[in-house]
Amino acid sequence: MSKKCELTGKSPLKGHRVSHANNKVKRKFLPNLKHVTFKSDILKRNVRLNVSNSALRSVDYKGGIDFYLKSVKSFKLSTRAKKLKNQIASKA
Protein backbone atom coordinates (compact mmCIF):
# COMPACT_ATOMS: atom_id res chain seq x y z
CA MET A 1 0.00 0.00 0.00
CA SER A 2 1.47 3.34 -1.00
CA LYS A 3 1.55 6.29 1.36
CA LYS A 4 -0.45 8.48 -1.02
CA CYS A 5 -3.81 10.16 -0.59
CA GLU A 6 -6.38 8.81 -3.04
CA LEU A 7 -8.29 12.12 -3.28
CA THR A 8 -5.66 14.88 -3.23
CA GLY A 9 -2.59 13.00 -4.48
CA LYS A 10 -0.46 14.06 -1.50
CA SER A 11 2.62 11.84 -1.21
CA PRO A 12 5.71 11.72 1.03
CA LEU A 13 8.26 14.54 0.73
CA LYS A 14 12.01 14.26 1.26
CA GLY A 15 14.04 16.56 3.43
CA HIS A 16 16.62 16.84 6.18
CA ARG A 17 16.44 16.43 9.92
CA VAL A 18 18.68 19.23 11.16
CA SER A 19 20.26 19.00 14.60
CA HIS A 20 21.32 21.88 16.82
CA ALA A 21 24.88 21.38 15.52
CA ASN A 22 23.48 21.75 11.97
CA ASN A 23 24.07 18.08 11.09
CA LYS A 24 21.76 17.06 8.27
CA VAL A 25 20.26 13.55 8.08
CA LYS A 26 17.81 12.48 5.39
CA ARG A 27 14.20 11.90 6.44
CA LYS A 28 10.68 11.59 4.99
CA PHE A 29 7.70 13.82 5.68
CA LEU A 30 4.71 11.46 5.50
CA PRO A 31 1.16 12.74 4.89
CA ASN A 32 -1.39 12.23 7.67
CA LEU A 33 -3.32 9.31 6.12
CA LYS A 34 -6.42 7.62 7.47
CA HIS A 35 -8.60 4.71 6.30
CA VAL A 36 -12.05 6.28 6.02
CA THR A 37 -15.41 4.85 5.01
CA PHE A 38 -17.56 7.37 3.14
CA LYS A 39 -21.27 6.91 2.48
CA SER A 40 -22.20 7.65 -1.12
CA ASP A 41 -25.83 8.75 -1.47
CA ILE A 42 -25.86 8.49 -5.27
CA LEU A 43 -24.29 5.00 -5.42
CA LYS A 44 -26.18 3.85 -2.29
CA ARG A 45 -23.13 2.09 -0.82
CA ASN A 46 -20.14 2.69 1.39
CA VAL A 47 -16.76 3.57 -0.12
CA ARG A 48 -13.52 2.92 1.74
CA LEU A 49 -10.56 5.13 0.79
CA ASN A 50 -7.09 5.97 2.11
CA VAL A 51 -7.20 9.76 2.49
CA SER A 52 -5.25 12.53 4.19
CA ASN A 53 -6.70 14.56 7.02
CA SER A 54 -6.85 17.68 4.82
CA ALA A 55 -8.81 15.75 2.15
CA LEU A 56 -11.20 14.55 4.83
CA ARG A 57 -11.84 18.17 5.83
CA SER A 58 -12.37 19.12 2.16
CA VAL A 59 -14.92 16.33 1.68
CA ASP A 60 -16.75 17.49 4.79
CA TYR A 61 -16.70 21.10 3.55
CA LYS A 62 -18.10 20.16 0.12
CA GLY A 63 -20.98 18.20 1.68
CA GLY A 64 -19.97 14.59 1.08
CA ILE A 65 -17.92 12.35 -1.17
CA ASP A 66 -20.35 12.70 -4.09
CA PHE A 67 -20.13 16.49 -4.23
CA TYR A 68 -16.36 16.44 -3.67
CA LEU A 69 -15.71 14.06 -6.55
CA LYS A 70 -17.90 16.13 -8.87
CA SER A 71 -15.91 19.29 -8.14
CA VAL A 72 -12.30 17.99 -8.12
CA LYS A 73 -10.05 17.64 -11.18
CA SER A 74 -9.43 14.06 -12.33
CA PHE A 75 -5.63 14.24 -12.56
CA LYS A 76 -5.34 14.48 -8.74
CA LEU A 77 -7.40 11.32 -8.13
CA SER A 78 -6.22 7.72 -7.87
CA THR A 79 -7.56 5.11 -10.29
CA ARG A 80 -10.14 3.89 -7.72
CA ALA A 81 -11.34 7.44 -7.13
CA LYS A 82 -11.56 8.08 -10.89
CA LYS A 83 -13.78 5.01 -11.29
CA LEU A 84 -15.99 6.26 -8.46
CA LYS A 85 -16.19 9.69 -10.10
CA ASN A 86 -17.26 8.11 -13.40
CA GLN A 87 -19.89 5.94 -11.67
CA ILE A 88 -21.30 8.98 -9.86
CA ALA A 89 -21.38 11.00 -13.08
CA SER A 90 -23.21 8.24 -14.95
CA LYS A 91 -25.83 7.81 -12.18
CA ALA A 92 -26.54 11.52 -11.74
Secondary structure, DSSP 4 states (H G I P E B T S, - for coil): --S--TTT----EEEEEE-TT--EEEEEE---EEEEEEEETTTTEEEEEEEEHHHHHHHHHHTSHHHHHHHS-GGGS-HHHHHHHHHHHHH-
